[in-house]
Amino acid sequence: MVNLGDIFPNFKAETTIGSIDFHEWLGGSWAILFSHPADYTPVCTTELGRVVQLVPEFSKRAVKMIALSCDDVVSHKGWSKDVMAYAKQSGDFPYPIISDKDRSLAVKLGMVDPAEKDAAGLALTCRAVFIIGPDKKLKLSLLYPATTGRNFAEILRVIDSLQLTASKKVATPVDWESGKPCMVVPSLSNEDAKKLFPNFTKVDLPSGKEYVRMTTEY
Protein backbone atom coordinates (compact mmCIF):
# COMPACT_ATOMS: atom_id res chain seq x y z
CA MET A 1 0.00 0.00 0.00
CA VAL A 2 1.38 3.41 -0.95
CA ASN A 3 1.33 6.09 1.76
CA LEU A 4 0.80 9.81 1.18
CA GLY A 5 4.14 11.46 0.48
CA ASP A 6 5.77 8.24 -0.77
CA ILE A 7 7.35 8.08 -4.21
CA PHE A 8 4.73 6.26 -6.26
CA PRO A 9 6.10 2.84 -7.26
CA ASN A 10 7.41 2.56 -10.77
CA PHE A 11 6.24 -0.29 -12.99
CA LYS A 12 6.26 -1.44 -16.59
CA ALA A 13 2.95 -2.32 -18.20
CA GLU A 14 1.17 -3.00 -21.45
CA THR A 15 -1.40 -0.34 -22.31
CA THR A 16 -3.60 0.76 -25.16
CA ILE A 17 -0.76 3.04 -26.32
CA GLY A 18 1.89 0.30 -26.07
CA SER A 19 4.42 -0.64 -23.39
CA ILE A 20 5.18 2.06 -20.83
CA ASP A 21 7.56 2.69 -17.97
CA PHE A 22 5.26 4.51 -15.56
CA HIS A 23 7.81 7.05 -14.28
CA GLU A 24 8.94 7.84 -17.81
CA TRP A 25 5.31 8.32 -18.86
CA LEU A 26 4.76 10.64 -15.87
CA GLY A 27 7.75 12.84 -16.68
CA GLY A 28 7.41 15.95 -14.51
CA SER A 29 3.63 16.20 -14.69
CA TRP A 30 0.73 15.86 -12.32
CA ALA A 31 -1.18 12.66 -13.04
CA ILE A 32 -4.23 10.67 -12.04
CA LEU A 33 -4.29 6.88 -12.12
CA PHE A 34 -7.74 5.37 -11.65
CA SER A 35 -8.56 1.68 -11.58
CA HIS A 36 -11.63 -0.29 -12.67
CA PRO A 37 -12.91 -3.77 -11.82
CA ALA A 38 -13.38 -4.97 -15.41
CA ASP A 39 -14.04 -4.05 -19.04
CA TYR A 40 -17.56 -4.04 -20.47
CA THR A 41 -19.14 -3.31 -17.08
CA PRO A 42 -21.81 -0.65 -16.59
CA VAL A 43 -20.43 1.57 -13.81
CA CYS A 44 -16.91 1.53 -15.27
CA THR A 45 -18.26 2.59 -18.65
CA THR A 46 -19.96 5.64 -17.12
CA GLU A 47 -16.76 6.58 -15.29
CA LEU A 48 -14.39 6.29 -18.25
CA GLY A 49 -16.94 8.15 -20.36
CA ARG A 50 -17.12 10.98 -17.86
CA VAL A 51 -13.34 11.30 -17.84
CA VAL A 52 -13.36 11.46 -21.66
CA GLN A 53 -15.82 14.37 -21.39
CA LEU A 54 -13.59 16.04 -18.78
CA VAL A 55 -10.35 15.80 -20.77
CA PRO A 56 -10.33 19.62 -21.32
CA GLU A 57 -10.59 20.15 -17.55
CA PHE A 58 -7.72 17.80 -16.76
CA SER A 59 -5.65 19.33 -19.58
CA LYS A 60 -6.30 22.83 -18.23
CA ARG A 61 -4.75 21.67 -14.95
CA ALA A 62 -1.85 19.94 -16.79
CA VAL A 63 -2.86 16.56 -15.35
CA LYS A 64 -2.11 13.37 -17.28
CA MET A 65 -4.75 10.62 -17.12
CA ILE A 66 -4.29 6.86 -17.13
CA ALA A 67 -6.77 4.10 -16.30
CA LEU A 68 -6.29 0.48 -15.26
CA SER A 69 -8.57 -2.50 -15.69
CA CYS A 70 -8.10 -6.25 -15.16
CA ASP A 71 -8.43 -7.29 -18.80
CA ASP A 72 -6.05 -7.39 -21.76
CA VAL A 73 -5.26 -4.64 -24.22
CA VAL A 74 -7.40 -6.13 -27.00
CA SER A 75 -10.39 -6.05 -24.66
CA HIS A 76 -9.57 -2.48 -23.59
CA LYS A 77 -9.48 -1.28 -27.20
CA GLY A 78 -12.84 -2.85 -27.98
CA TRP A 79 -14.41 -1.52 -24.79
CA SER A 80 -13.09 1.99 -25.41
CA LYS A 81 -15.33 2.22 -28.50
CA ASP A 82 -18.36 1.56 -26.28
CA VAL A 83 -17.12 4.17 -23.82
CA MET A 84 -16.79 6.79 -26.55
CA ALA A 85 -20.27 6.01 -27.84
CA TYR A 86 -21.77 6.16 -24.35
CA ALA A 87 -20.07 9.52 -23.73
CA LYS A 88 -21.26 10.79 -27.13
CA GLN A 89 -17.68 11.59 -28.14
CA SER A 90 -15.83 10.99 -31.40
CA GLY A 91 -12.21 10.46 -32.39
CA ASP A 92 -9.47 8.42 -30.73
CA PHE A 93 -9.73 7.38 -27.10
CA PRO A 94 -7.88 10.22 -25.32
CA TYR A 95 -5.93 8.45 -22.56
CA PRO A 96 -4.25 5.07 -22.05
CA ILE A 97 -5.71 2.06 -20.22
CA ILE A 98 -3.30 -0.29 -18.44
CA SER A 99 -3.72 -4.04 -18.78
CA ASP A 100 -3.54 -5.79 -15.40
CA LYS A 101 -4.98 -9.17 -16.32
CA ASP A 102 -3.04 -11.04 -13.62
CA ARG A 103 -3.95 -8.37 -11.02
CA SER A 104 -0.29 -7.96 -10.06
CA LEU A 105 -0.53 -4.17 -10.06
CA ALA A 106 -3.83 -4.24 -8.20
CA VAL A 107 -2.22 -6.31 -5.46
CA LYS A 108 1.00 -4.27 -5.41
CA LEU A 109 -0.87 -0.98 -5.06
CA GLY A 110 -3.54 -2.23 -2.63
CA MET A 111 -6.42 -1.92 -5.08
CA VAL A 112 -8.20 -5.25 -4.53
CA ASP A 113 -11.83 -5.36 -3.34
CA PRO A 114 -12.17 -8.73 -1.52
CA ALA A 115 -15.96 -8.41 -1.28
CA GLU A 116 -16.48 -8.36 -5.07
CA LYS A 117 -15.43 -11.34 -7.22
CA ASP A 118 -15.61 -12.21 -10.90
CA ALA A 119 -17.11 -15.38 -12.41
CA ALA A 120 -13.88 -17.27 -11.72
CA GLY A 121 -13.96 -16.28 -8.05
CA LEU A 122 -11.06 -13.81 -8.31
CA ALA A 123 -11.32 -10.58 -6.32
CA LEU A 124 -12.09 -7.55 -8.47
CA THR A 125 -10.04 -4.39 -8.53
CA CYS A 126 -11.70 -1.65 -6.49
CA ARG A 127 -12.23 1.87 -7.81
CA ALA A 128 -8.96 3.42 -6.68
CA VAL A 129 -7.83 6.96 -7.41
CA PHE A 130 -4.20 8.03 -7.08
CA ILE A 131 -3.15 11.62 -7.69
CA ILE A 132 0.59 11.94 -8.20
CA GLY A 133 2.57 15.17 -8.17
CA PRO A 134 5.39 16.34 -10.46
CA ASP A 135 7.84 15.00 -7.84
CA LYS A 136 6.30 11.53 -8.39
CA LYS A 137 5.00 11.49 -4.81
CA LEU A 138 1.49 10.35 -3.93
CA LYS A 139 -0.60 13.42 -3.07
CA LEU A 140 -4.01 11.77 -2.59
CA SER A 141 -5.59 8.33 -2.66
CA LEU A 142 -9.25 7.31 -2.65
CA LEU A 143 -10.70 3.80 -2.54
CA TYR A 144 -14.26 3.15 -3.63
CA PRO A 145 -15.92 -0.28 -3.64
CA ALA A 146 -16.66 -1.84 -7.01
CA THR A 147 -20.37 -1.06 -6.62
CA THR A 148 -19.96 2.73 -6.17
CA GLY A 149 -19.06 5.06 -9.03
CA ARG A 150 -16.75 8.01 -8.42
CA ASN A 151 -17.55 11.72 -8.48
CA PHE A 152 -15.05 13.28 -10.88
CA ALA A 153 -16.21 16.81 -10.09
CA GLU A 154 -14.92 16.17 -6.57
CA ILE A 155 -11.66 14.79 -7.95
CA LEU A 156 -11.14 17.97 -10.00
CA ARG A 157 -11.91 20.04 -6.89
CA VAL A 158 -9.27 18.10 -4.96
CA ILE A 159 -6.71 18.63 -7.73
CA ASP A 160 -7.39 22.38 -7.58
CA SER A 161 -6.74 22.28 -3.83
CA LEU A 162 -3.58 20.16 -4.14
CA GLN A 163 -2.09 22.38 -6.83
CA LEU A 164 -2.93 25.57 -4.94
CA THR A 165 -1.65 24.44 -1.55
CA ALA A 166 1.55 23.07 -3.11
CA SER A 167 2.65 26.62 -3.87
CA LYS A 168 0.75 28.88 -1.43
CA LYS A 169 0.67 29.06 2.38
CA VAL A 170 -3.03 28.27 2.48
CA ALA A 171 -5.37 25.38 3.23
CA THR A 172 -8.78 24.85 1.68
CA PRO A 173 -11.80 24.60 4.02
CA VAL A 174 -14.82 22.32 3.83
CA ASP A 175 -16.66 22.38 0.48
CA TRP A 176 -14.09 24.81 -0.94
CA GLU A 177 -14.13 25.50 -4.67
CA SER A 178 -11.63 27.43 -6.76
CA GLY A 179 -12.07 31.17 -6.29
CA LYS A 180 -13.59 30.91 -2.82
CA PRO A 181 -11.79 32.06 0.37
CA CYS A 182 -8.96 29.93 1.72
CA MET A 183 -7.51 29.62 5.19
CA VAL A 184 -4.08 30.87 6.19
CA VAL A 185 -2.05 27.87 7.40
CA PRO A 186 -1.63 27.71 11.21
CA SER A 187 2.18 27.58 10.94
CA LEU A 188 2.24 31.17 9.65
CA SER A 189 2.37 33.93 12.29
CA ASN A 190 0.01 36.90 11.99
CA GLU A 191 3.02 39.06 11.13
CA ASP A 192 4.14 36.80 8.30
CA ALA A 193 0.55 36.27 7.16
CA LYS A 194 0.17 40.05 6.80
CA LYS A 195 3.12 40.11 4.41
CA LEU A 196 1.66 37.40 2.17
CA PHE A 197 -2.02 38.23 2.57
CA PRO A 198 -2.33 41.92 3.54
CA ASN A 199 -6.11 41.80 3.76
CA PHE A 200 -6.61 38.48 5.54
CA THR A 201 -9.39 38.41 8.12
CA LYS A 202 -9.71 36.70 11.49
CA VAL A 203 -12.85 34.88 12.60
CA ASP A 204 -13.88 35.74 16.17
CA LEU A 205 -14.41 32.59 18.24
CA PRO A 206 -15.43 32.08 21.91
CA SER A 207 -11.97 30.73 22.77
CA GLY A 208 -10.38 34.00 21.69
CA LYS A 209 -7.81 32.02 19.71
CA GLU A 210 -6.98 33.46 16.29
CA TYR A 211 -6.56 30.23 14.37
CA VAL A 212 -9.29 30.71 11.76
CA ARG A 213 -7.87 33.23 9.29
CA MET A 214 -9.36 33.69 5.84
CA THR A 215 -7.98 35.13 2.63
CA THR A 216 -8.92 35.49 -1.03
CA GLU A 217 -5.44 36.75 -1.94
CA TYR A 218 -4.12 33.71 -3.67
ZIDAGI-V155553 format. One record per run of one state. SS is the DSSP state (alpha for helix, beta for strand, coil for the rest). FROM is the first residue (numbers start at 0). LEN is the number of residues. If there is no record, write none. Layout:
# ZIDAGI-V155553
[[SS:FROM:LEN] [SS:FROM:LEN]]
This chain:
# ZIDAGI-V155553
[[coil:0:6] [beta:6:1] [coil:7:4] [beta:11:4] [coil:15:2] [beta:17:4] [alpha:21:5] [coil:26:3] [beta:29:7] [coil:36:5] [alpha:41:12] [coil:53:1] [alpha:54:6] [coil:60:2] [beta:62:7] [coil:69:3] [alpha:72:14] [coil:86:9] [beta:95:4] [coil:99:4] [alpha:103:5] [coil:108:3] [beta:111:6] [coil:117:5] [beta:122:3] [coil:125:1] [beta:126:6] [coil:132:4] [beta:136:8] [coil:144:7] [alpha:151:14] [coil:165:4] [beta:169:2] [coil:171:10] [beta:181:3] [coil:184:5] [alpha:189:7] [coil:196:4] [beta:200:2] [coil:202:10] [beta:212:3] [coil:215:3]]
